[in-house]
Each structure stands twice: as structure tokens, then as C-alpha cells.
Amino acid sequence: MKIVIAGAGYVGMSLAVLLSQKHEVTVVDAEPSKVRQINSGKPPIKDLDIERYFVERELNLTAVGEGEGEEAAYREADFAIIATPTDYDAEKNYFDTSLVEQVAEKVLRLSKNAVIVIKSTVPVGYTDRLCRRLGAGRILFSPEFLREGRGLRDNLYPSRIIVGLPRNNQDAAADAGAFAKLLQEGALKEDVPVILTGASEAEAVKLFANTYLALRISFFNELDTYAELRGLDAKQMIEGVCLDPRIGNYYNNPSFGYGGYCLPKDTKQLLANYGDVPENIIGAIVDANRTRKDFVAEQIFKKAGWEPADKNMKGHITAGIYRLTMKTHSDNFRNSSVIGIIKRLKQKGIKIIIYEPGLKEGMFMGCERIESLQEFKDRCDIIITNRQSEELLDCREKVYTRDIYGRDE
């Protein structure tokens, strides 16, 4: 079977590796550097499992840029999977779905047979609206549930496979079943639950699932806030709460707030989808993340010796940000929770330096990047890290973190 995947990001590449074990896969991406990397046998993203599969497995995988190669791939495709970014537009209060639409229109123009599968996160009702606007019924929506840096592993061992059909088009059920079977074939996990549902229901599952994870993160962050202000042991409290089997010991490690590719934008999009639907919890989750960052910034001020009477700390304190990435095996800086902390510290005039080996530029958000870890440690009055690291053990008296368990989640 011939499969084309639009987008060489985390979602696109994890699917490309999964499916190219048994099928002919072509990845389309607008960035020439990503196309060159894939065709030279190197993944363009950081994912240890993807890197290993590139080396150890025989993958039927190529990449093309926009142009003739792309058009030829779409003409011959059985499935065209769209995994392009849909960033949240704060002004429009809506996902930017323009790239999804561009690809869908192109596929429909070039091919009469290719089934389009949207993997990009979209608002509830989007797939049905797109089908009506384009006069097409062969567009499916299949949500992904991948962790950054572990995308391939989560596709190899999926918790469930969900494929959504356009409303009033049961003829698409065969295509949906065929796509679900492709994902099952590539997985190592057996007996993966498969749900074929309406496209809008599938879109809602994605947003509600991620918003629940954001809720859980926010809950344990607020527990941690309470413990820190009351002088209590947050770890003992969390362990006592999570031994309840109804609650469970996961997604409970305090942090500077939820962040990354999905949770911030998905929670805001879900809130926007509510419109005139009564709600309290969804809006509170969005607000809680902002409150947590405000609290963390205030605690950093206190640790650094700032007093409320001080109007400006400019020139007096140097704060170091140790790593911008959200997770250990991720190279994503976008929407990292520490970005909000940097903004709040800069507003107080604190000088900030950054240690981030994955950052190539000399400056980030107007802050100097330090290449030498030892120089970074020496220059900092306080070191701020979302997650603990053995590299900071020799200067732990300077470190501010809320990480209890030394793990990402």
C-alpha cells in the first residue's frame, strides 16, 4: 500500500516509521533540511526509538519537498495522512487549520482515490465542516495520543486506536477500518482497542483527553503550592493520595505548569468550543496554569532574596535557566512551562542566562545562552530547573525546582 504523510514532525515521523515497516511511505515536508535528513537515513526529530529504527530496521521510507515529487506521491497514494501543525491562535481563539486545508485541497485535486486522514489536532466539528466545504466524503479524523520524545513507542504500544467518520457517510466505514488495521499491523501490542466513531466525537476525545491530563497536572501542582506555603511535605501528601487505586500513581510530579505542543493549546481550544455551554472546570484549568506560574515566580523571587519593597532587581541577581525542554528526550522548546517563568522574571528586571545544549542561537528571548555548564553554574545566583538533574548536584544549594520524583510525569 502507498501512504503519503504531510509533515515531518513528531506525529508524522512516528507514523512514517511505524507504517514504512510494511508499506511504501513518502513523507512530504516544506523544509529541505528535513527532506535531506530523512533521505540520508537520519530522522529530523529527537526520538530514541525512531533513531534506533532508522538504524536497525529496513524501512520503505523516502521524503520529498513541495513540488512535482509531492504531486506524484499524492496521485499514487492509497492514504494521505495530514500531520501538519495547527497552532492555537489566541486572537481568533481557534486552531490555525490553514495547512490542513491546503493539503486536503491538494490531495483532492490530484487524486480521485486517496483517503485523507487528519492526524493534526482540530476543533470539534472541523472534519464535517471541511467535508461539506470541499464536497468530499473521503476525509477521516484519527486522533493521536503521543508523548514528546516517545512518539514511536506510543504508536508501537497504543492505548487505543480511534478513527472518526464524517457525519452521514457510513460508506467511509470500510476506509476507517482499513486505516485502523494499518495502525494495528505496525503495533507490537496485541489486542489494541479500536473505536470507529463520528469524526466530531473523535475530535472531542482528543481535546477532552488532553484537558483531563492538564487537569491532573494542575491538581498536583496546586497540592504542591499548598504544601510549600504551609511548610508541609508534598511528597508524603502525594504518595498518600495516589495509593488510592481510583487515583493512581501517574502524572503527579509537581512542575512549573503544563506545557509542550498539546496541552496548552488543546485546553484553550476546548474552552473555546464550549461557547454557550455551561462550564466551570475547563476554564479553571486554563486559569490554574497561569496561577501556578505566578506562584513559582514569586517563590523564585524569595529564594533569590527579593523583597516586595524592591521595585527593581536589575543588575543585582543573575538567574540561570537550566534546560528549556519540557521532557528528557525532547528537543521541543515551544510552549515549555519555563518560558512563562522567564517572562515573569524579566518583568522584575532579573538578568537571565540559559544553559540549553539543544539551542544553537547565542540568544533566546533576549537572554544569553551559555555553552559551558561550569560557567553557567558559576555565574548564577539561583538556578531554575523544571526537572532535577545529576549535573546540578554539586550546586544544589542554588537550585530551585518543584520536581519530587526526578521523572517527567
N, C-alpha and C positions, 0 to 999 in steps of 0.2 A: 504494500500500500504506500502511496506517496502522500507525505504530510509536509505542509509548509507552516512555519511558526514565525509570526511577525513580532520581533522584539527579542533581543539577546540579553535580557536582564535575568533576575533570579528565577522568575516564573518560567520564562521562555527557555532558558538554558537547562533547567531541571527537567522540563518536559522533553526537550530535544534529546538529552542523553537517555532518558527513560525509553522513549519511543524508537530511537535510532538503533537500539539493540536488535530489533526485529523488522524495522521498516525503513524506508528511504525518507530521510528528513532533510529539509532545507530550511535554514534559518535566514530570515531577512532582517537586516538592520541598517539604519541610516548612517551609523558610524563606521567609516572604513577600517579604523583600527580594530574594532571588534570582529569584522569580517575576516581580516588578515589573521588575527589570533586563532579563530576557530579553524580556518583552513590550514593553519600551520600546526594544528594539534594541541592548541593551548586554550583553555576556557577563559573568557573575558571577565569572569567574576570570581570572587573568592568563595569556594565551597570545597571542602576537603574531599568529599565523596565524588563530586564532579571531576576534580583534578585526578583522582585515582582512577575513575572510569575512563578518562581520556587516555591514560597510560596503559591500563590493563585490559580494556575491552576493545573489541572490533566494532566500532560504531560506524554506521552508514550515514554519515553526517557531513554536510557541506554548508557553506554560508554564501550569501550574495548580498550586494548592496541594492539600492534603489535603481531601477532602470530595466534594461532588457532581460537580465538574468532573473530579476524578480517577477517580471510579467510571464516569462516562460514557466517558472515554478508554479505560479498560480493557475495557469492554464491547465497544467497536468495534475493538479492536486486533487486528492480524494477528500482531504480535510485541510482547512486553513484555520489555524489556531491564532487568535489575536491575543497577544500578551504585551501590549504597549502600555506605557504609563498613563494613569488617569489621576493626575494630581488634583488635590482639593483646591478650588478657587474660593478664597474667603470672601471676596466681594460679591460673587454670584451665589455663594452658599450652595455650591454644586461641584461635582466632579467635572474636570475638563475631559470630555469624551471625544474631542475632535480627532485624535489619532485613531481611535477605534473606528470612527465613522469613515475616515479616509481609507483605511484598509478594507473595510467591508464593501464600500462602494467599488474599490478597485477589483476585489475578488469577483463581485457580481458582474462587473463589466467584462472581465476576462474569461470567466468560466461559467458554464451552464450547469455544472455538476458538483463542484466543490461545496462541501458542507462547512459553513462557518461556525466556529466555536469560540465564543468570547470567554477568555480567562481573566481579562482585566476586571478589576472591581468597578461596578457601575451602580447608579441609583436604582431603587426598586421601581420596576415598570419600564426600565430603559429598553430591554431587548424587544418587548412587544411594540413599543413606540418606534423603534428602529425598523422592525419588520414592516410595520404599516407605512412608514415614510418611504422605504425603499421598494415596497411592493414585493417583498421576498419572504418565503416561509422557511428557508433552509438556514436559519440562524439560531444557534443554541447558546445557552449560557451554562458554564460549568465552573463553580467557584473553586478556588484553590485555598488550601489551608497549610501554608508552608511557613517555616521559621527561617529567618535570615541566617545564611551560612549552613543550613541543613535542608535546603530545598529538595535535593535529590533523595536524601534519606526519607523525607516525609512523603515523597512520591513512591518510594520503594515499599514503605510500610504505612500506607494511608489509613487514617481512621475511618474514612468513608469516601465514597465516590458519588457525587451528585451531578446530575445533568438536567437542565431545565429546558422545556419545550415552549415554543411560542403558544400563546393562547389560541384556542380553537384550531389547532393544527396537529391533530393526532397522527397525521401522516409522518411527522418528524420523529415519531417514537422509535422507528427502526434505526434512523440515523443516531438518535441519542443512545440507543442500546449498543450500537456498533462502536461509538466513541467510548462508552464506559468499558466495553470489552478491551479496547486498546490499552486503556489505563490498567486494567486488571492483568493483562498479559505481561506488561512490563514490571509489575509489582512482584516483590518477593513474598509479601504477606499473602496468606491464603484466606479465602472466605471473607473478602472485604465487603462490607455492606454497600449495596448500590441502591440509590434512590433516584427514580425518574419522576420529575415533578414539573410544575409550571415554571416558566422562566422567572417570573416575578417572585415566586416562592423561593427559588434557588438564590436569587439576588438578595432577598431578605435574610436567608440563612447566613450568608457571608457577613452581612453587616451586624446582625444580632450576635453571631458567634464572637466576632472580634470585640464588640462592645461589652459582652459579658466578660471577656478576658481583661479588658480595660477596667471594668467594674471591680474585678477581683484584685487587680494590682492596686487600684485606688483604695480599696478597703484596707489592705495590709499596710499601705503607706500611711493611712490615717491612724491605724493602730500604732504604728511606729512613731508618728507625730505625738500622739497621746503619751506613749511611754517615755519619749525623750523629754517632754516638758514636765512630766510628773516624776522623773527620776526612776522609772521602772525598767525592768529587763525585758526588752521587746522580744528577745529570742525565746525566753521562757513562756511568755504570753502566746507567741505564735505557735510554739510546739504544743502547748496545752490546747489551743483552739483546733489545730489541724489534726490532732489524733482522733477527733470525731470523724468517723468514716463518711459521714454525709458531707464533710467539708474537704478533707483530703490534704495531703502534703505536697502541694504544687502551686506555682505562680503566687508564692507568698514571701519572696525575698524582697525586703524594702529597697527602694530605689529613689532616684530624683524625680520619678514620674514615668508614665508610659510614653513611649516614643517609637521611632522607626518608621518604616514605609507605610504600615497599615493602620495601626490603632488610632493615631490622632485624626487622620482624615476619615476613617470609617465611622468613628463615633460622631464626628461633626456632620457627616453626610446622613447618618441615621437620624440624628436630631432634626436636620432639615427636612427629611422625608416625613416626619410626624406632622408638620404643618398644623392643622387644626385638631389633631388627635390629642386628647388629654395625656399628659405625661409629667412625671416629676423626676424619675430616676435617670433617664438618658441625659437630660440637661445637667443634672447634678454630677454625673460622671465627667463631663467636659469641664465643668467648673472646678471639680476636685483636683484635676491635674494641674490647673493654674494655681490653686491654693497651695498644693504641695510644693511647687517650685518657689513660690513666695516664701514659704516656711523654711525650706532648705537654704535659700539665700540669706535669710535672717540669721539662721544658725551659723552659717559660714562667717557672717559679719562678726558674730560674737566670738567665735573661735579665733578670728584674726585680730581681735582686740578693739573692734569698732564700738563706739558708744553712740547712743541715739543723739547726743548733743553735737556730734561731729557732722557738719554739713557736707564735708568733702573729704574723701580719703586719698585724693590724688597725690601720688608721689610718696605715700607713706607705706603702702603694702603692695607686695607682689604676690599674686595668687597664680598657682600653676594648675592647669587642666591636664590631668593625666588621661589620655586617650579620649577621642571624640566618639568612637564607635560604641554602639549600644551593646553589642554582644561579642564574645570572644572570637568567633570565627567569621566575623562580618567585616566588610570594608565600607559599610554604609554610614555616612555622617548625617544624611538628610533626616531632619526631624528628630535627631537624637535629643534626649531629655536634657543633656548638659548644655545644649545651645541656649535654652531658656535661662539656665543659671548664669551663663556668660553674659547674656543681655542684662540681667539684673545687677551683676557685679559691676559691669561697665557703667551703669547709670549712677553708681556711687563713686565712680572715679578710681576704682581699684585697677591697678596695672595687671594685665593678664598675659601670661606666656603659656604656650601649648606644647605638649610632647605627644606627637602622633606620627609614628613611623609611616603610616599609610598616606599621609598628606605630603604632597610634592611641593606645593607652593610655600614661599617663605612667610606669608601672612595669611591669617584666617580671621575674618570678621574684625579686621584691624588689629589683631593680636599677633605677636611674634611667635613663629614656630622654632623650637629649639631642637636641634638634631641630637645633641649629646644628652643622654639621660642623666649623667652625673652633673653636668652644667645646669640642667633643669632643676635637679634637686637642690643644688647649692644656691640658686638664685631665688627660690621660692620661700616666702614666709609661711605659706599654707599651700598644701597640695590637695586638690579636689578630684576625687575619682568616684564614678558611679559604681564601679566594681573593684574589689580588692585585687592586689597583685603581689606576688612574691618580690617583684622588683622594687617595691616600696617598703619592705620590711625594715631596712636599715634607717628609715627616716619616718617611722610610723607616728612619732610624736607630732609631725607636721600634717598628717593626713586627715582629711575629713571625708567620710563616706558613711552611708547607711547600710552598706552590704553586710549581712549577717552570715550568710552561708557560703560565700565565695563561689557562687554559681549565677548563671544569667537569669534564671527564673525562680 
